[in-house]
Structure formats: structure tokens, C-alpha cells
Amino acid sequence: MTCELIILEKRTGNSWDIAPQVQKVTYTTNRTGSPGTLKFTVNASGISFVEGDVVRFSVDGQVIFLGWVFTKSRDRYAVIDVTCYDQLRYLKANASYCFVGRTAGQIVQEIAQDFQLKTGALDDTGYAIPTLVKEDKSCLDIISAAIQETLLATGKLYTFFDDAGALSLREAGGMIAQGVVGEGSLLLDYTYKTDIDEHTYNSIKLVRPNESTGRADVFQAVDSFNIGNWGLLQLYQTIDEALNDAQAAAKAQAMLSYYDRRRRTLKVSALGLPGLKAGQMLMMDVPDLGDISLFALVLLEKVAHTFENDVHTMDLEVQELGV
């Protein structure tokens, strides 16, 4: 395994490959809500860099991360802890948008243009969101909401990520990673959890303001069987007044289909696969988990790579392992 960790100093144009001076590098991606993060510790002797300088990390010639220095913490011996983020970091800024009849890809494109960010492959979801109104919300949250609306309407999940310096939106089903993680194949350890505590709802109640009547219209979808099993777990949301009755009722039913289930979470420690990101699909083979045996493509919610002393390991988090 050959690693290259390049820092480009913008002020002078100088660049350094500091990989020989770094013992440990961690690279973490989450499927939603946060930028890709690269962290490392380096002895600063003979090099100079500041916040905003460019960092590129490659393994065996494959670019794993391209981003910018955001945090430096130095001790008395000139050892610096460095935190870098990719382009998604700039989308933590709050903004207000009103989109009408726009696809998730079009929404990403418009926001990226407003923030002067580079885009790459943006899949056409084929679904124009009727209305998406967000005030004083982070751009990451706005894009996540567009992806969630698309999922509820089409059943297709899209992943938004930075692909080596280009914002990309891809259908998760088309992002299948090479390799298998499981018994006899890279797996080191795992923990498996089931719950109905987080993100499980058997009653959806959507409320739509109605200016003409001065009252709210209510649209509800319930699963009486699972209410009997688990008790009433209700999700209450206010929806846009522009949605008609049929759209509001369909949205309630789609949300019930998505949330009305026991959640399964698998956390895995394994030997590393370079380039693996959250939002990709990966084949896993983990039998005898208790209530299920897993042999299927799964969606990666979180991937944390560690490169240390020429050893590459990773921690993976997977949810939605079937009903």
C-alpha cells in the first residue's frame, strides 16, 4: 500500500508530500448531514501551511480525499493535529430557498452555483418535487430534504457526496462497491442492534394550513397492528399548503411505509477497502445475527477509514437490513 498526502500552500505554490511524516490518517464519510473529514498528525518541521490550503490524499494512485485545511492544533514540539473537510463543508451555511417543480439534481445545481462550488455527476431523478420551501436552514439540510422527498415519492434513494472535488448526486443502487465483507472476508468484529426507539413510527399525522377555513386539514396514515405491538409511535409534521388532498394523503402513506418498521443497525470493523464511501452499496455476508442472517447488498451509512503504520482498517455502519 502506497499513500500520498499532498499539501499545497496557496500563498507560495509550494507543495509537500507529508505521508512519510504522518503515522496515522483517518478519513470519515456519512451518508447524510456532514462533509467528508480527513484528520492526521504531522511534525511541522520543514513545511508551512495554513487554513484554506489544499490537501489531497491518495492510496495506490487512487484519490481518496480532496479538500481544505480547516483546523490546526499545535503543541510545543511542533506536532500539529490537522482537520480537513471536502466541499460539503461549505454547504453548512444557512440559506432560504423556495423551489417549485424542481428535481433534487436541479436543486443541488442551483445551490452549488450560488456558493461557487464545482459539481460532477448529478443523476436525473425523474421526479420534480412540487414545492420545497426552507427558511434559514443549512444547505446540507435543504439538499437532504430534497433527497428524502424523492425517496418517499419514487422509492429510490440517492446519495449526495463530494467525489474528489466535485459535488455529485447518484442513485445508491448504481454505486456498488467491489469486494465482500463478512465471515472469512475482511471482517474483524461487529455489533448488531435492533430498536423501535429512533426513527420508527406507526402513525403519521400531516397537518396542512388552510387559510380559507382558518383551520388545519389533517391527513393520517396508521398501522393498527403495529400500534398494538409497540404502542402508538406518532410522527407529526406540518406540510406545505400547496399540496392538494391526493398529494398529502399519498405523502402520509409513503411516510408510513418508510418509517413503520423495526430498525436494524450493524456496525462492522474490517480490513480496509480503499475508496469506500458512505452512500455506496456493499455486499455483506454475516450469518446468524440473531433474527436474521445477512447475505445481501447493504447501504453504508457511515464509513471511517484508518491508515496507520501501513495497515488499513475501516469501521462501517449499516442500517435497514430488511424487515
Residue, then its C-alpha position, 0 to 999 in steps of 0.5 A: m500500500t502506497c499513500e500520498l498526502i499532498i499539501l499545497e500552500k496557496r500563498t507560495g505554490n509550494s507543495w509537500d508530500i507529508a505521508p512519510q511524516v504522518q503515522k496515522v490518517t483517518y478519513t470519515t464519510n456519512r451518508t447524510g448531514s456532514p462533509g467528508t473529514l480527513k484528520f492526521t498528525v504531522n511534525a511541522s518541521g520543514i513545511s508551512f501551511v495554513e487554513g484554506d490550503v489544499v490537501r489531497f490524499s491518495v492510496d495506490g494512485q487512487v484519490i481518496f480525499l480532496g479538500w481544505v485545511f480547516t483546523k490546526s492544533r499545535d503543541r510545543y514540539a511542533v506536532i500539529d493535529v490537522t482537520c480537513y473537510d471536502q466541499l460539503r463543508y461549505l454547504k453548512a451555511n444557512a440559506s432560504y430557498c423556495f423551489v417549485g417543480r424542481t428535481a433534487g439534481q436541479i436543486v443541488q445545481e442551483i445551490a452549488q452555483d450560488f456558493q461557487l462550488k464545482t459539481g460532477a455527476l448529478d443523476d436525473t431523478g425523474y421526479a420534480i418535487p412540487t414545492l420545497v420551501k426552507e427558511d434559514k436552514s443549512c444547505l446540507d439540510i435543504i439538499s437532504a430534504a430534497i433527497q428524502e422527498t424523492l425517496l418517499a415519492t419514487g422509492k429510490l434513494y440517492t446519495f449526495f457526496d463530494d467525489a474528489g472535488a466535485l459535488s455529485l448526486r447518484e442513485a445508491g443502487g448504481m454505486i456498488a462497491q467491489g469486494v465482500v465483507g463478512e465471515g472469512s472476508l475482511l471482517l474483524d468484529y461487529t455489533y448488531k442492534t435492533d430498536i423501535d426507539e429512533h426513527t420508527y413510527n406507526s402513525i403519521k399525522l400531516v397537518r396542512p394550513n388552510e387559510s380559507t377555513g382558518r383551520a388545519d386539514v389533517f391527513q393520517a396514515v396508521d398501522s393498527f397492528n403495529i400500534g398494538n405491538w409497540g404502542l402508538l409511535q406518532l410522527y407529526q409534521t406540518i406540510d406545505e399548503a400547496l399540496n392538494d388532498a391526493q398529494a398529502a394523503a399519498k405523502a402520509q402513506a409513503m411516510l408510513s411505509y418508510y418509517d413503520r418498521r423495526r430498525r436494524t443497525l450493524k456496525v462492522s470493523a474490517l480490513g480496509l477497502p480503499g475508496l469506500k464511501a458512505g452512500q455506496m452499496l456493499m455486499m455483506d455476508v454475516p450469518d446468524l445475527g440473531d433474527i436474521s442472517l445477512f447475505a445481501l447488498v447493504l447501504l453504508e451509512k457511515v464509513a471511517h477509514t484508518f491508515e496507520n503504520d501501513v495497515h488499513t482498517m475501516d469501521l462501517e455502519v449499516q442500517e435497514l437490513g430488511v424487515 
